[in-house]
C-alpha cells in the first residue's frame, strides 16, 4: 500500500508525535493551518469517514476521547476545531481516515 499515513505509522517517514497507543497515532501537521495543528489517525488503514462500518467505527470513539486529552495537553482550553475531510470534493489530501485538531488562536467563523 502506498499510503503516506501508513508509512508514518510504520516509521518509514518521520513525524513529530504528540500521542500514540496501540490503536491510534497523533502528530503535528507539516503544513499547519493554526498555531496548534495536530492530525489524529487510526493505525488500521481506513480510507475515510465514508469507509467506516459497524466493525471498525469503535476507533472513532477512541480517537475523540484522545482528542480531548491531546487538546488539554496542548493548552487549548479556549477552544479548538476538529475536522475530517472526505473525498476529492471535501479536499481529503491523504486517503486515510484522519482528524485535524486546530487551535491556539481565534479561528475564522467560516466553515468553508
Residue pairs with C-beta under 8 A, 6 or more apart in sequence:
1 45
3 45
3 94
3 95
3 96
4 13
4 94
4 96
5 39
5 41
5 45
5 94
5 96
5 98
6 45
6 96
7 13
8 14
8 15
8 25
8 27
8 41
9 25
9 41
9 43
15 25
15 27
15 28
16 27
16 28
17 25
17 26
17 27
18 26
18 27
18 28
18 38
18 70
18 73
18 74
19 25
19 26
19 40
19 66
19 69
19 70
19 73
20 26
21 66
22 43
23 42
23 43
23 44
23 59
23 62
24 40
24 41
24 42
24 43
24 59
24 62
24 63
24 66
25 40
25 41
25 43
26 38
26 39
26 40
26 41
26 66
26 70
26 101
27 38
27 39
28 37
28 38
28 39
29 37
29 38
29 39
29 100
33 100
33 102
34 102
34 103
34 104
34 105
34 107
35 103
35 104
35 105
36 74
36 75
36 76
36 80
36 101
36 102
36 103
36 104
37 100
37 101
37 102
38 70
38 74
38 100
38 101
39 98
39 99
39 100
39 101
40 63
40 66
40 67
40 70
40 98
40 99
40 101
41 96
41 97
41 98
41 99
42 56
42 59
42 63
42 97
44 56
44 59
45 96
46 52
46 56
46 59
46 96
46 97
47 95
47 96
47 97
48 84
48 85
48 86
48 87
48 92
48 95
48 96
48 97
49 84
49 86
49 97
50 86
50 87
51 97
52 60
52 97
63 99
64 82
64 99
67 82
67 99
67 101
70 101
71 80
71 101
71 103
74 101
74 103
74 104
75 104
76 101
76 103
76 104
78 103
79 103
79 107
80 101
80 102
80 103
80 104
81 100
81 101
81 102
81 103
81 107
82 99
82 100
82 101
82 102
83 99
83 100
83 102
84 97
84 98
84 99
84 100
85 91
85 92
85 93
86 92
